[in-house]
Structures are given as C-alpha cells and as structure tokens.
C-alpha cells in the first residue's frame, strides 16, 4: 500500500479508537431515597488517577478502485487491540468562581492482546517491542487542558497551550472522545433522585466545519457499592449526528495546534490531493458510578459503535482515480479511580 495512504488509514483508525459502549450493571434500587443536588467536588488542588482498560475491534473494507490499482490488495483488513493505561487529571481552581482548570496526562501505557489480519497474513501486536509503542505514544500525546464548571460543563479547551473552540467534549460523556471521560455526565442544576432523567446537548465546533452535535439522555438507575464507595449509577445513552471531515478541515485544525505534524499527519501531499471522511450517525451507552458524597466518578463503563467511510483523490500513482475505504467497528472502555 502507498505509504501516504497507509498513514491516513492509521490516523483514521486512531480517530475511530477514540469513540467509546457498555455492560449493564446490577444496582440496588431498594431503600428510601431523598432528592439531592449532584456536583463534582474539584475545589483546590486535586490530583486523580484512573486505571483505564480499552479494547477495540475494527474492520476496514477497501473499495474496488483501490484493489484495481494494486491487485495484491485484499478486500478487507481486520484489527483488534487491547490497551491499559493510567490517565491522570491535575485540577486547580479556575479564574472565575465555580470553575476549575483540568490538565490531563496519560502514562504507563501497555499494549495487551491484539492483531492485524490482512490477505491471509496475521501480525500479532503482542510481538511488538514495548519500546516501539512508547515511541509512537510519545509522538502522539499532547497536553490537553480544560476550564469546567462544578456540573462538568466545558467552558474552554487548550491543546498544547493553544485555545480550541470546542465545547461539550467532557459534558454528557459526549462522543467518547480521546480527551477522556473522567467527569462522567454533565450533571443537572437542581436536586435529583434515583429514577430521574435529564437531557443535555453538546457541540464540538471544529475549524471550518458545522458543529458535531451529540444528544444525551441520562437516567439514575439505582445505587451500588462500588470499590468501597456508595454510588449512584447513571446510565447515559448518547447519539451523535453524521458529519464530514475534509482534508482542508484537517489543515485548518492543524493550523490551530502548530501544524500537520502536531496531529501526526503527513503534510507532503500533492496540491491536487483531496480527502473526505464521513461518519454515519453513531451511538454509545455509558454507565457511570458517581459517589454523591465524594463528588467524583468512581468508575465508568462505555461501549460505542463507529462507522466511517473515506474517499481520496489526487494520490500519486493512481492515474487520477479516486480510492475509497470504509471502517466499521466497536470500542469498549472501563476506567476506575485508583485509591
């Protein structure tokens, strides 16, 4: 496969891996419940670490035009991957009352079982040296920080110190984005009790694009003792509208964070190159174990489906033909507060 094309496939797979779905926990619905307000307790200097386990399964199907250009190209490629990591959140008071600055970092990343199957050949990812994985992660991990409210609403965001006009990434467990979901759902303003439901809408405003809208419905399904904490279990069903990202959009995004290489994308494409990635409407289900007395998420379990297509034109050695591929898969993430 053309090296530039292979790089784009890798970027798309990483983007797809950022989407998150879930198990259905059994909760104790008995007893007397008194309505109470819910809020995240983030005042002062707070350091939180969460152990994260993530697994994903993806199938990439290559279009006829691509296989006509390269007869050795198989019709599809399958990939599975398991990752473990520790996600840290460093929290301090924001400039305005009731706001907090949150900076996220990722460390202790370990690659578990996984494989890539293509054309009858299989590469076992566990055979790759950990040092190679670390080198890749060192190039991809960029400092991300937010200003949020007590209810978990995102007011502003920075990537590598550069402000980004993106709202709602954390609120409502939005799209399961790679920026993290420690804060769980955006909480309601007034008192709630077990059985109550509320809705939120979040938008991700990326440069040059229409907003990516995610609607969430949150329901408190019951109580459960989780890892020594008394928690309320909040189920969040989220749906994200279809959207399209073009090459020009990627260039505009890169301009905000310092260049294409900052996004891990090859910036040497020919002037005639065009690309369009289209996401179908997607959904996810998240269960959050929230400790009202602690004011923190104790654990979270998210599962989601991803479906995307990508079309490219102007690639070298394609004879002017457009090539396309599609990706279909699911991801699952579980994260738990380290005591």
Residue pairs with C-beta under 8 A, 6 or more apart in sequence:
1 9
1 70
1 73
2 315
2 316
2 317
4 266
4 268
4 269
4 315
4 316
5 312
5 315
5 323
7 265
7 266
8 265
8 266
8 275
8 310
8 312
9 60
9 325
11 263
11 264
11 265
12 277
12 308
12 310
12 327
13 58
13 60
13 79
13 327
14 140
14 264
16 56
16 58
16 306
16 308
16 327
16 329
16 331
17 54
17 56
17 58
17 81
17 178
17 331
18 175
18 176
18 177
18 178
19 175
19 176
19 177
19 282
19 284
19 304
19 305
19 306
19 331
20 173
20 175
20 176
20 181
20 284
20 286
20 302
20 303
20 304
20 331
20 332
20 333
21 284
21 285
21 286
21 302
21 303
21 304
21 305
21 330
21 331
21 332
22 284
22 285
22 286
22 287
22 301
22 302
22 303
22 332
23 287
23 301
23 303
24 287
25 224
25 233
25 287
25 289
25 301
26 224
27 221
27 222
27 223
27 224
27 233
28 222
28 223
28 224
28 225
29 194
29 221
29 222
29 223
31 223
33 193
33 194
33 223
34 193
35 191
35 192
35 193
35 196
36 191
36 192
36 193
36 292
37 189
37 190
37 191
37 192
38 187
38 188
38 192
38 232
38 290
38 292
39 150
39 151
39 187
39 295
40 148
40 150
40 151
40 152
40 183
40 187
40 295
40 296
41 294
41 295
41 296
42 91
42 100
42 102
42 148
42 150
42 295
43 93
43 100
44 92
44 93
45 91
45 92
46 89
46 90
46 91
46 92
47 88
47 89
47 90
47 91
48 88
48 89
48 91
48 182
48 296
48 337
49 86
49 87
49 88
49 89
49 337
49 338
50 86
50 87
50 88
50 89
50 182
50 335
50 336
50 337
50 338
51 84
51 85
51 86
51 335
51 336
51 338
52 83
52 84
52 85
52 86
52 87
52 333
52 334
52 335
53 82
53 83
53 84
53 333
53 334
53 335
54 82
54 83
54 84
54 85
54 331
54 332
54 333
54 334
55 80
55 81
55 82
55 83
55 112
55 331
55 332
56 79
56 80
56 81
56 329
56 330
56 331
56 332
57 78
57 79
57 80
57 329
57 330
57 331
58 78
58 79
58 80
58 306
58 327
58 328
58 329
59 76
59 77
59 78
59 79
59 327
59 328
59 329
60 76
60 77
60 78
60 79
60 325
60 326
60 327
61 75
61 76
61 325
61 326
61 327
61 328
62 73
62 74
62 75
62 76
62 77
62 325
63 323
63 324
63 325
63 326
65 321
65 322
65 323
65 324
66 73
66 323
66 324
66 325
67 73
67 74
67 75
68 321
69 317
69 318
69 319
69 321
69 323
72 119
73 119
74 118
74 119
74 120
76 118
77 116
77 117
77 118
78 115
78 116
78 117
78 118
79 114
79 115
79 116
79 117
80 113
80 114
80 115
81 111
81 112
81 114
81 125
82 111
82 112
82 113
82 114
83 109
83 110
83 111
83 112
84 108
84 109
84 110
84 112
85 106
85 107
85 108
85 109
85 110
86 106
86 107
86 108
86 338
87 104
87 105
87 106
87 180
87 182
87 335
88 104
88 105
88 106
88 107
89 102
89 103
89 104
89 180
89 182
90 102
90 103
90 104
90 105
91 100
91 101
91 102
91 103
92 100
92 101
93 99
93 100
93 101
94 100
94 101
94 147
94 148
98 149
98 150
99 147
99 148
99 149
99 155
100 147
100 148
100 149
100 150
101 145
101 146
101 147
102 145
102 146
102 147
102 148
103 143
103 144
103 145
104 143
104 144
104 145
104 146
104 179
104 180
105 141
105 143
106 137
106 141
109 133
109 134
109 137
110 130
111 125
111 126
111 128
111 130
111 133
112 126
113 125
113 126
114 124
114 125
114 126
115 122
115 123
115 124
115 125
116 122
116 123
116 125
117 123
139 264
140 264
142 159
142 160
142 257
142 262
143 159
143 160
143 161
144 157
144 158
144 159
144 179
144 180
145 157
145 158
146 154
146 155
146 156
146 157
146 158
146 169
146 170
146 179
147 154
147 155
147 156
147 157
148 154
148 155
148 170
148 183
149 155
151 186
151 187
151 188
151 189
152 170
152 171
152 183
152 184
152 185
152 186
152 187
153 168
153 171
153 186
154 166
154 167
154 168
154 169
154 170
154 171
155 167
156 163
157 163
157 164
157 166
157 167
157 169
157 179
158 164
159 256
159 257
160 257
160 258
160 262
162 256
162 257
162 258
164 256
164 257
165 205
165 207
166 204
166 205
166 206
167 202
167 203
167 204
167 205
168 174
168 186
168 201
168 202
168 203
168 204
168 214
169 175
169 177
169 179
169 202
169 204
170 179
170 180
170 181
170 182
170 183
170 186
171 183
171 185
171 186
171 200
171 202
172 185
172 186
172 200
172 201
172 202
172 214
172 216
172 218
172 236
172 238
173 181
173 184
173 185
173 216
173 236
173 238
173 284
173 286
173 288
173 300
173 302
174 202
174 204
174 214
174 216
174 238
174 240
175 204
175 212
175 214
175 238
175 240
175 282
175 284
175 304
176 238
176 284
176 286
176 302
176 304
176 331
176 333
177 204
181 286
181 300
181 302
181 333
181 335
182 297
182 300
182 335
183 297
184 234
184 236
184 286
184 288
184 290
184 297
184 300
185 200
185 216
185 218
185 234
185 236
185 286
185 288
186 200
186 202
186 216
186 218
188 196
188 198
192 198
192 220
193 220
194 220
194 221
194 222
194 223
194 232
195 219
195 220
195 221
196 219
196 220
197 217
197 218
197 219
197 220
198 217
198 218
199 215
199 216
199 217
199 218
200 215
200 216
200 218
201 213
201 214
201 215
201 216
202 213
202 214
202 216
203 211
203 212
203 213
203 214
204 211
204 212
204 214
205 211
206 212
206 245
206 249
206 252
206 253
207 249
207 252
207 253
207 255
207 256
208 248
208 249
208 252
209 243
209 244
209 245
209 249
210 243
212 240
212 241
212 243
213 240
213 241
214 238
214 239
214 240
214 241
215 238
215 239
216 236
216 237
216 238
217 236
217 237
217 238
218 234
218 235
218 236
219 234
219 235
220 232
220 233
220 234
221 233
221 234
221 235
222 232
222 233
223 230
223 231
223 232
223 233
224 231
224 233
224 289
225 231
226 289
226 291
226 298
226 299
227 298
227 299
227 336
227 337
227 339
228 339
229 289
229 291
229 294
229 298
230 291
230 292
230 293
231 289
231 290
231 291
231 292
231 298
231 299
232 289
232 290
232 291
232 292
233 287
233 288
233 289
233 290
234 287
234 288
234 290
235 285
235 286
235 287
236 284
236 285
236 286
236 287
236 288
237 283
237 284
237 285
238 283
238 284
238 285
238 286
239 281
239 282
239 283
240 279
240 281
240 282
240 283
241 281
242 278
242 279
242 280
242 281
243 278
243 279
244 276
244 277
244 278
244 279
245 276
245 277
245 279
246 274
246 275
246 276
246 277
247 269
247 273
247 274
247 275
247 276
250 260
250 263
250 265
250 275
251 260
253 263
254 260
254 262
254 263
254 265
254 267
257 263
259 267
260 266
260 267
261 267
269 314
270 314
270 315
270 316
271 314
272 313
272 314
273 312
273 313
273 314
273 315
274 312
274 313
274 314
275 310
275 311
275 312
275 313
276 310
276 311
276 312
277 308
277 309
277 310
278 308
278 309
278 310
279 306
279 307
279 308
280 307
280 308
282 304
282 305
282 306
282 307
283 304
283 305
284 302
284 303
284 304
284 305
285 302
285 303
285 304
286 300
286 301
286 302
286 303
287 300
287 301
287 302
288 297
288 299
288 300
289 297
289 298
289 299
289 300
290 296
290 297
290 298
291 297
291 298
296 337
297 337
298 336
298 337
299 334
299 335
299 336
299 337
300 333
300 334
300 335
301 332
301 333
301 334
302 332
302 333
302 334
303 330
303 331
303 332
303 333
304 330
304 331
305 329
305 330
306 327
306 328
306 329
306 330
306 331
307 326
307 327
307 328
308 326
308 327
309 324
309 325
309 326
309 327
310 324
310 325
310 326
310 327
311 322
311 323
311 324
312 322
312 323
312 324
313 320
313 321
313 322
313 323
315 323
